């Protein structure tokens, strides 16, 4: 049979047959005109080659399987099977992580093994408000890839910064001062849900004052802290070139 006939019979390309020949996996004879001629033995070897190819055996290993006795082939296949198990475990892990990320992005929560998982009301509101932004996707990514210990450390750091802010307000630190600007930067860095630019921080600072729940959170730490923090944030942002009359959620 010609190479074209063989390619058609086995549903492979002529180019692939030539590639396998270059690797030494196939050795068709040549007719008097120098054209490849596949005899029954070549076709049988090709059938076996395709079996191992379908099993995912690399072409560089298929040659020795075709020429090895059964015990050696079985040994090679068992080793390959162990590799497949590891890859399968890895792929299942990736699949689970992908599902968790999709759940967080779509629902504001991760549906794990519990059917009746209720989203955090703050996250549900955030999903409704910012679910179409790139920051929401970044939040979902961080939530699903950060372990519980790290999240606790991030939350603890945020509370420490809030304590510093309250102390600075009590000491009469003025917005626009070097210390206040440094605290504004510490506050921005402590917002671990997604990257926050100075302009976005201004938007958040104004929300802390406008939203009664955020205002209560800060004012419970220190009376008037929400308004003071907003002023500190705006003063610091102005030094970085932010137009306070045209702030944007970037």
VOBA-1610 file (N, C-alpha, C; in pm, whole numbers, padded with zeros to 5 digits, always signed):
BEGIN
Unk+00084-00119+00000Unk+00000+00000+00000Unk+00088+00124+00000Unk+00040+00228-00065Unk+00114+00355-00067Unk+00091+00430+00063Unk+00173+00529+00088Unk+00159+00608+00211Unk+00024+00679+00215Unk-00025+00724+00099Unk-00155+00791+00095Unk-00267+00696+00131Unk-00260+00573+00083Unk-00363+00472+00113Unk-00361+00437+00262Unk-00242+00426+00317Unk-00231+00394+00460Unk-00285+00509+00545Unk-00253+00630+00506Unk-00301+00748+00580Unk-00454+00749+00581Unk-00515+00720+00468Unk-00661+00719+00458Unk-00720+00606+00540Unk-00659+00487+00537Unk-00711+00372+00609Unk-00710+00395+00761Unk-00603+00456+00812Unk-00587+00470+00957Unk-00624+00611+01008Unk-00673+00695+00918Unk-00717+00830+00955Unk-00604+00911+01022Unk-00487+00902+00964Unk-00375+00984+01009Unk-00321+01058+00888Unk-00243+01160+00915Unk-00189+01239+00803Unk-00063+01174+00748Unk-00036+01202+00622Unk+00088+01157+00558Unk+00207+01215+00634Unk+00192+01338+00675Unk+00301+01403+00748Unk+00333+01328+00877Unk+00229+01282+00950Unk+00251+01208+01074Unk+00319+01075+01047Unk+00279+01007+00940Unk+00344+00880+00905Unk+00493+00902+00878Unk+00524+01009+00810Unk+00664+01040+00782Unk+00739+01073+00912Unk+00669+01144+01002Unk+00731+01178+01131Unk+00765+01052+01209Unk+00672+00957+01214Unk+00697+00832+01286Unk+00810+00753+01219Unk+00816+00764+01090Unk+00925+00696+01021Unk+01059+00758+01058Unk+01062+00890+01067Unk+01186+00959+01106Unk+01229+00922+01247Unk+01131+00891+01333Unk+01161+00850+01470Unk+01200+00703+01479Unk+01187+00633+01370Unk+01221+00492+01369Unk+01109+00401+01414Unk+00989+00453+01426Unk+00876+00372+01469Unk+00820+00289+01354Unk+00833+00339+01234Unk+00787+00267+01116Unk+00903+00259+01016Unk+00906+00149+00941Unk+01013+00132+00841Unk+00958+00070+00714Unk+00874+00145+00643Unk+00819+00090+00518Unk+00931+00066+00416Unk+00908-00033+00332Unk+01006-00060+00225Unk+00988+00040+00112Unk+01074+00034+00015Unk+01064+00122-00101Unk+01047+00036-00227Unk+00961+00082-00315Unk+00944+00007-00439Unk+01055+00046-00537Unk+01048-00005-00656Unk+01153+00019-00756Unk+01166+00165-00795Unk+01059+00240-00772Unk+01062+00383-00805Unk+01101+00469-00684Unk+01129+00404-00571Unk+01170+00478-00452Unk+01054+00523-00365Unk+00931+00485-00400Unk+00815+00523-00320Unk+00797+00428-00202Unk+00743+00478-00093Unk+00719+00394+00024Unk+00614+00289-00010Unk+00638+00169+00039Unk+00543+00059+00019Unk+00519-00010+00153Unk+00396-00002+00200Unk+00361-00061+00331Unk+00311-00203+00309Unk+00375-00299+00373Unk+00335-00439+00365Unk+00256-00473+00491Unk+00190-00591+00498Unk+00109-00626+00615Unk+00179-00608+00749Unk+00308-00642+00756Unk+00381-00624+00882Unk+00388-00479+00925Unk+00402-00388+00827Unk+00405-00245+00858Unk+00270-00197+00911Unk+00165-00249+00849Unk+00030-00210+00891Unk+00000-00259+01032Unk+00045-00380+01064Unk+00024-00434+01198Unk+00099-00351+01301Unk+00221-00311+01268Unk+00301-00228+01360Unk+00234-00093+01379Unk+00179-00040+01273Unk+00111+00088+01283Unk-00012+00077+01372Unk-00087-00032+01361Unk-00203-00054+01448Unk-00161-00052+01595Unk-00051-00124+01625Unk-00003-00128+01761Unk+00046+00010+01807Unk+00113+00078+01718Unk+00160+00213+01749Unk+00043+00302+01789Unk-00067+00294+01716Unk-00183+00378+01743Unk-00249+00342+01876Unk-00241+00213+01915Unk-00294+00172+02046Unk-00223+00249+02157Unk-00091+00250+02152Unk-00014+00315+02258Unk-00025+00467+02249Unk-00041+00517+02129Unk-00062+00661+02114Unk-00191+00702+02182Unk-00297+00625+02165Unk-00425+00654+02229Unk-00415+00646+02380Unk-00324+00563+02431Unk-00304+00551+02575Unk-00220+00666+02630Unk-00177+00753+02541Unk-00099+00868+02585Unk+00048+00842+02603Unk+00097+00730+02554Unk+00239+00699+02564Unk+00316+00792+02470Unk+00420+00860+02518Unk+00498+00948+02429Unk+00561+00870+02315Unk+00572+00935+02201Unk+00628+00868+02083Unk+00768+00817+02109Unk+00842+00888+02196Unk+00980+00846+02223Unk+00986+00714+02299Unk+00873+00675+02363Unk+00870+00548+02439Unk+00800+00438+02362Unk+00721+00475+02263Unk+00643+00373+02193Unk+00733+00272+02122Unk+00844+00319+02067Unk+00932+00230+01991Unk+00977+00110+02073Unk+01020+00134+02197Unk+01069+00022+02276Unk+00957-00070+02324Unk+00834-00016+02333Unk+00721-00102+02369Unk+00688-00197+02253Unk+00696-00145+02133Unk+00664-00228+02017Unk+00762-00344+02001Unk+00883-00325+02048Unk+00987-00426+02027Unk+01019-00505+02154Unk+00948-00478+02266Unk+00981-00541+02394Unk+00891-00661+02421Unk+00937-00755+02506Unk+00853-00868+02546Unk+00742-00819+02640Unk+00637-00898+02653Unk+00518-00858+02730Unk+00549-00810+02872Unk+00632-00883+02951Unk+00657-00836+03089Unk+00713-00694+03095Unk+00803-00662+03003Unk+00861-00528+03002Unk+00758-00424+02963Unk+00672-00461+02868Unk+00567-00367+02827Unk+00473-00338+02942Unk+00434-00444+03016Unk+00344-00426+03131Unk+00409-00337+03236Unk+00537-00357+03260Unk+00609-00275+03357Unk+00606-00128+03315Unk+00629-00103+03188Unk+00626+00034+03135Unk+00486+00094+03148Unk+00385+00013+03119Unk+00248+00063+03126Unk+00207+00095+03269Unk+00252+00015+03364Unk+00220+00042+03505Unk+00283+00173+03550Unk+00407+00195+03507Unk+00472+00321+03541Unk+00398+00438+03479Unk+00356+00420+03353Unk+00279+00524+03287Unk+00146+00548+03354Unk+00085+00440+03403Unk-00044+00453+03471Unk-00030+00535+03599Unk+00078+00514+03672Unk+00101+00593+03793Unk+00112+00741+03761Unk+00181+00770+03650Unk+00191+00910+03607Unk+00054+00967+03571Unk-00029+00885+03506Unk-00163+00930+03470Unk-00247+00957+03593Unk-00232+00873+03697Unk-00306+00894+03822Unk-00269+01028+03885Unk-00141+01059+03882Unk-00095+01187+03939Unk-00152+01304+03858Unk-00148+01290+03727Unk-00202+01396+03642Unk-00351+01412+03662Unk-00420+01298+03678Unk-00565+01302+03698Unk-00599+01370+03830Unk-00523+01340+03934Unk-00543+01404+04064Unk-00522+01555+04052Unk-00417+01592+03978Unk-00388+01734+03959Unk-00500+01803+03880Unk-00549+01736+03777Unk-00656+01794+03696Unk-00786+01807+03775Unk-00814+01708+03862Unk-00934+01717+03946Unk-00924+01834+04042Unk-00805+01856+04094Unk-00783+01970+04183Unk-00807+02101+04108Unk-00754+02109+03986Unk-00774+02229+03905Unk-00922+02248+03874Unk-00992+02137+03845Unk-01135+02145+03814Unk-01212+02196+03935Unk-01180+02145+04054Unk-01247+02191+04176Unk-01221+02340+04200Unk-01097+02383+04179Unk-01063+02523+04199Unk-01134+02612+04097Unk-01146+02561+03975Unk-01218+02636+03871Unk-01365+02652+03909Unk-01427+02544+03959Unk-01567+02549+04001Unk-01586+02648+04115Unk-01491+02650+04210Unk-01501+02742+04323Unk-01490+02887+04276Unk-01401+02911+04181Unk-01384+03046+04129Unk-01510+03090+04055Unk-01569+03000+03976Unk-01692+03032+03903Unk-01804+03063+04002Unk-01817+02980+04107Unk-01921+03004+04208Unk-01904+03139+04274Unk-01779+03171+04313Unk-01755+03298+04380Unk-01787+03415+04287Unk-01747+03405+04162Unk-01770+03513+04067Unk-01918+03530+04035Unk-01992+03418+04027Unk-02133+03424+03989Unk-02227+03446+04108Unk-02192+03391+04225Unk-02285+03390+04337Unk-02237+03466+04460Unk-02108+03499+04463Unk-02056+03566+04582Unk-02025+03471+04694Unk-02021+03342+04665Unk-01985+03242+04765Unk-01930+03121+04693Unk-01868+03031+04769Unk-01818+02907+04711Unk-01904+02793+04763Unk-01969+02721+04675Unk-02052+02607+04713Unk-01963+02484+04721Unk-01927+02444+04842Unk-01839+02329+04858Unk-01921+02202+04874Unk-01910+02137+04987Unk-01983+02012+05006Unk-02119+02032+05072Unk-02149+02155+05108Unk-02274+02183+05177Unk-02372+02246+05081Unk-02490+02187+05072Unk-02590+02237+04978Unk-02648+02370+05023Unk-02673+02385+05155Unk-02741+02504+05205Unk-02639+02606+05257Unk-02555+02651+05168Unk-02456+02752+05204Unk-02511+02889+05168Unk-02527+02975+05268Unk-02581+03108+05243Unk-02466+03207+05227Unk-02465+03284+05122Unk-02358+03381+05102Unk-02355+03484+05214Unk-02235+03534+05245Unk-02221+03644+05337Unk-02303+03761+05282Unk-02391+03823+05364Unk-02474+03932+05310Unk-02392+04047+05254Unk-02275+04073+05312Unk-02190+04178+05259Unk-02139+04140+05120Unk-02101+04011+05104Unk-02052+03966+04974Unk-02164+03966+04871Unk-02285+03932+04913Unk-02398+03933+04819Unk-02426+04075+04771Unk-02419+04170+04864Unk-02441+04310+04826Unk-02329+04358+04735Unk-02205+04319+04769Unk-02091+04358+04687Unk-02104+04301+04547Unk-02153+04177+04539Unk-02173+04113+04408Unk-02273+04193+04325Unk-02383+04235+04389Unk-02485+04312+04317Unk-02433+04448+04273Unk-02345+04506+04356Unk-02297+04641+04327Unk-02181+04642+04229Unk-02087+04546+04246Unk-01964+04550+04168Unk-01941+04424+04085Unk-02043+04342+04071Unk-02026+04213+04005Unk-01982+04220+03860Unk-01996+04337+03796Unk-01956+04350+03656Unk-01818+04412+03640Unk-01749+04439+03751Unk-01620+04505+03743Unk-01505+04403+03745Unk-01390+04447+03700Unk-01272+04360+03705Unk-01227+04339+03849Unk-01257+04436+03939Unk-01220+04420+04078Unk-01297+04304+04142Unk-01422+04283+04099Unk-01497+04171+04154Unk-01432+04038+04114Unk-01383+04031+03992Unk-01316+03909+03949Unk-01188+03889+04027Unk-01116+03997+04053Unk-00994+03986+04131Unk-01026+03943+04274Unk-01135+03997+04330Unk-01180+03955+04463Unk-01210+03806+04465Unk-01282+03759+04363Unk-01315+03616+04355Unk-01189+03531+04348Unk-01092+03576+04269Unk-00966+03502+04256Unk-00894+03492+04390Unk-00888+03604+04461Unk-00816+03604+04589Unk-00890+03522+04694Unk-01021+03529+04694Unk-01099+03455+04792Unk-01084+03305+04775Unk-01075+03260+04651Unk-01071+03115+04625Unk-00931+03058+04628Unk-00829+03144+04625Unk-00692+03092+04623Unk-00614+03124+04750Unk-00675+03194+04844Unk-00609+03228+04970Unk-00658+03135+05079Unk-00566+03076+05153Unk-00606+02981+05258Unk-00660+03055+05380Unk-00727+02980+05465Unk-00793+03039+05580Unk-00698+03111+05674Unk-00579+03056+05695Unk-00482+03119+05785Unk-00440+03255+05732Unk-00414+03262+05602Unk-00373+03389+05543Unk-00485+03492+05551Unk-00609+03446+05529Unk-00722+03539+05540Unk-00733+03596+05681Unk-00712+03511+05780Unk-00717+03558+05919Unk-00607+03660+05945Unk-00487+03635+05891Unk-00377+03729+05908Unk-00407+03862+05839Unk-00467+03855+05721Unk-00503+03977+05649Unk-00608+04057+05727Unk-00705+03987+05782Unk-00810+04053+05860Unk-00750+04115+05987Unk-00659+04042+06052Unk-00594+04095+06172Unk-00514+04220+06139Unk-00443+04217+06026Unk-00365+04334+05986Unk-00455+04454+05960Unk-00571+04430+05897Unk-00664+04539+05872Unk-00712+04601+06002Unk-00743+04517+06101Unk-00787+04568+06231Unk-00676+04646+06301Unk-00551+04601+06284Unk-00439+04674+06344Unk-00426+04812+06283Unk-00445+04822+06152Unk-00439+04952+06086Unk-00552+05042+06134Unk-00671+04986+06150Unk-00784+05065+06201Unk-00755+05117+06342Unk-00688+05036+06422Unk-00650+05079+06557Unk-00550+05195+06550Unk-00456+05186+06457Unk-00359+05295+06437Unk-00430+05423+06394Unk-00528+05408+06305Unk-00603+05525+06260Unk-00677+05591+06375Unk-00741+05509+06457Unk-00816+05562+06572Unk-00723+05635+06668Unk-00606+05577+06692Unk-00509+05639+06783Unk-00461+05773+06727Unk-00436+05776+06596Unk-00390+05900+06534Unk-00496+06008+06543Unk-00622+05972+06524Unk-00729+06073+06534Unk-00736+06127+06677Unk-00725+06037+06775Unk-00733+06082+06915Unk-00617+06176+06948Unk-00502+06153+06884Unk-00385+06238+06911Unk-00389+06368+06831Unk-00491+06383+06749Unk-00505+06508+06675Unk-00421+06517+06549Unk-00384+06403+06493Unk-00308+06404+06368Unk-00393+06468+06258Unk-00335+06561+06186Unk-00410+06637+06086Unk-00402+06571+05948Unk-00516+06566+05877Unk-00513+06518+05738Unk-00415+06601+05657Unk-00337+06536+05573Unk-00237+06606+05492Unk-00099+06605+05553Unk-00088+06571+05681Unk+00043+06562+05745Unk+00115+06437+05696Unk+00245+06433+05719Unk+00323+06316+05676Unk+00272+06190+05743Unk+00242+06200+05871Unk+00194+06081+05943Unk+00059+06036+05888Unk-00030+06131+05862Unk-00162+06097+05810Unk-00150+06033+05671Unk-00061+06088+05588Unk-00043+06030+05454Unk+00010+05887+05461Unk+00102+05865+05555Unk+00156+05730+05572Unk+00046+05634+05619Unk-00039+05681+05708Unk-00151+05598+05755Unk-00250+05569+05642Unk-00271+05668+05556Unk-00359+05647+05441Unk-00305+05537+05352Unk-00172+05536+05334Unk-00111+05432+05251Unk-00121+05296+05319Unk-00105+05294+05450Unk-00119+05168+05523Unk-00263+05116+05512Unk-00358+05208+05519Unk-00498+05168+05506Unk-00524+05112+05367Unk-00471+05178+05264Unk-00491+05131+05126Unk-00431+04991+05107Unk-00312+04971+05163Unk-00245+04841+05149Unk-00319+04732+05226Unk-00392+04769+05330Unk-00461+04668+05412Unk-00590+04618+05346Unk-00634+04688+05240Unk-00754+04646+05168Unk-00717+04533+05073Unk-00723+04412+05125Unk-00664+04297+05059Unk-00756+04230+04957Unk-00878+04277+04941Unk-00971+04209+04851Unk-00930+04221+04705Unk-00873+04336+04669Unk-00828+04362+04533Unk-00736+04483+04538Unk-00664+04508+04430Unk-00575+04624+04428Unk-00658+04752+04428Unk-00625+04841+04518Unk-00697+04967+04532Unk-00605+05082+04495Unk-00644+05159+04395Unk-00566+05276+04355Unk-00604+05393+04447Unk-00524+05500+04450Unk-00560+05617+04532Unk-00698+05672+04497Unk-00732+05674+04368Unk-00864+05723+04328Unk-00975+05634+04381Unk-00954+05505+04374Unk-01054+05412+04426Unk-01065+05424+04578Unk-00953+05450+04643Unk-00955+05467+04789Unk-01040+05587+04828Unk-01034+05693+04747Unk-01120+05809+04774Unk-01267+05770+04765Unk-01301+05690+04663Unk-01439+05643+04649Unk-01482+05564+04773Unk-01393+05480+04821Unk-01424+05401+04940Unk-01437+05490+05063Unk-01345+05586+05076Unk-01351+05675+05191Unk-01482+05752+05197Unk-01529+05798+05083Unk-01657+05869+05080Unk-01774+05775+05111Unk-01761+05648+05070Unk-01864+05551+05103Unk-01868+05524+05253Unk-01750+05527+05318Unk-01747+05505+05462Unk-01831+05608+05536Unk-01837+05728+05479Unk-01916+05835+05541Unk-02062+05826+05500Unk-02087+05795+05374Unk-02224+05798+05321Unk-02306+05676+05362Unk-02243+05561+05375Unk-02315+05438+05409Unk-02321+05425+05561Unk-02442+05426+05620Unk-02455+05421+05767Unk-02385+05302+05830Unk-02379+05190+05759Unk-02316+05070+05817Unk-02166+05086+05828Unk-02102+05139+05723Unk-01959+05161+05730Unk-01927+05273+05829Unk-02009+05376+05829Unk-01987+05486+05923Unk-01994+05437+06066Unk-02090+05351+06095Unk-02103+05295+06229Unk-01981+05210+06265Unk-01934+05132+06167Unk-01817+05046+06193Unk-01700+05129+06240Unk-01668+05236+06166Unk-01553+05318+06201Unk-01579+05403+06325Unk-01699+05459+06336Unk-01728+05545+06450Unk-01741+05467+06579Unk-01769+05338+06570Unk-01769+05254+06691Unk-01626+05232+06741Unk-01530+05236+06651Unk-01389+05224+06690Unk-01343+05352+06756Unk-01381+05465+06695Unk-01347+05597+06747Unk-01448+05696+06691Unk-01519+05769+06776Unk-01618+05864+06726Unk-01558+05961+06623Unk-01629+05974+06511Unk-01584+06064+06405Unk-01475+06007+06317Unk-01439+05879+06336Unk-01328+05822+06260Unk-01358+05813+06111Unk-01483+05784+06074Unk-01518+05770+05933Unk-01490+05899+05857Unk-01536+06013+05911Unk-01515+06141+05844Unk-01367+06178+05841Unk-01299+06156+05953Unk-01156+06188+05960Unk-01078+06104+05860Unk-01110+05975+05852Unk-01041+05886+05759Unk-01066+05930+05615Unk-01187+05969+05584Unk-01219+06017+05450Unk-01132+06138+05415Unk-01117+06230+05510Unk-01035+06349+05486Unk-00887+06312+05470Unk-00841+06217+05550Unk-00702+06171+05541Unk-00676+06109+05403Unk-00769+06028+05360Unk-00755+05961+05230Unk-00753+06063+05117Unk-00845+06159+05122Unk-00852+06259+05015Unk-00726+06345+05011Unk-00677+06384+05127Unk-00557+06469+05131Unk-00437+06394+05074Unk-00425+06268+05108Unk-00313+06188+05058Unk-00326+06166+04907Unk-00448+06139+04861Unk-00470+06116+04718Unk-00438+06240+04638Unk-00469+06357+04693Unk-00441+06483+04623Unk-00291+06500+04601Unk-00211+06457+04697Unk-00065+06468+04680Unk-00014+06376+04570Unk-00095+06277+04532Unk-00056+06182+04427Unk-00120+06216+04293Unk-00176+06336+04285Unk-00229+06383+04157Unk-00373+06347+04129Unk-00445+06296+04228Unk-00586+06260+04206Unk-00670+06387+04208Unk-00752+06405+04106Unk-00847+06517+04099Unk-00968+06480+04185Unk-00981+06542+04300Unk-01085+06506+04395Unk-01225+06538+04343Unk-01234+06621+04242Unk-01365+06654+04185Unk-01404+06555+04074Unk-01309+06469+04035Unk-01336+06374+03927Unk-01274+06236+03957Unk-01300+06188+04077Unk-01246+06056+04112Unk-01323+05948+04037Unk-01254+05839+04011Unk-01316+05731+03935Unk-01280+05597+03995Unk-01371+05502+03980Unk-01344+05364+04018Unk-01274+05299+03899Unk-01143+05283+03911Unk-01061+05246+03795Unk-01058+05096+03772
//
